[in-house]
Amino acid sequence: MKVKFVPQNIEIDIKPNESVLQAAEANGIFIKSVCRGVPSCAECRVKVVEGDRNLMPPTAAEKNLIGSAYFVDGRRLACQLK
């Protein structure tokens, strides 16, 4: 599967069990994250602009961290997106 980062306009391949954060780091794309994917900091929030039907739904732990942002604008934690 491919993931495209905007506004960088960089498209990369992502493995089936790899998080968006892991794939970004492996390809030199910076996403701010203090906890490095634990998840505990919610710093790696990203907005999915297309293809959200290909994502697993957020877990209860992810929803607790991102709060109402998920329901308002669909932001997710890059460390949890697979």
N, C-alpha and C positions, 0 to 999 in steps of 0.2 A: 504494500500500500504506500501511497505517497502522501506527504504532508507539505503544504506550502506555507511559508512564513511571509507575512506581509507586515510592513511595507518593504521589507528587504527583497521581496520577490525571489526567494530562494526555495526551491523544491527539493526535498530529500526523500529517500526511501526509509520506511520505518518497519521494523520487524514486528510480527504479530503480538509478542508479549513485551514489547519495549514501550516505555512511556514517551510522551512527546518531549519531556524534559531530558531524558536520557539520549534520545535521538538528536535533539538540538545540541547538547553538549558534545556528542561524538562528532558533530559536523561544524563545530566552532561558532554556533549561534548562541548568544548569551540570553538566558532567561534568569532573572534575579530569583535566587532561592537561598534562604539562610539554612534551612534544615536538610537540604539536599535530598528531598523526597521522602521524608519520614512518614507522613505529612504532619507538620505541627505549626508551620509559620504562615501559610497561605500567601507567601510572597510571589509564588510562581503563577498567579492568576493570569489566564489568557482568555481571549474571546474567540470562540469558534464561529467563523463567518459563513462557512459552508461545509456540508458533509457531516453534520452532527448525527445523522441517522446511522453512521458507521461507528459511533462511539458507544461504549458501555455506559449505562446511566450512572450518575454520581452515587457513591456509597453514602451511608448516613454520616460517616466520619468526615467525608469531603463536604457534604452539605453543612455540617456543624461549623467547619472552618470558614467556608466562604459566605455563609449566612444568606441574606436576602439577595445578594448580588447574582446568585444563580437564577433566581426567579425573576429578577428585574431585567437583566441583559444576557443571561446565559453563560456568564463567565465560569470557567472551570479551572482546576489546578492542573498545570502541565505535568506534574509528577504523578498524577492519577489518571491522566488521559491515555488510554490504550486502544 
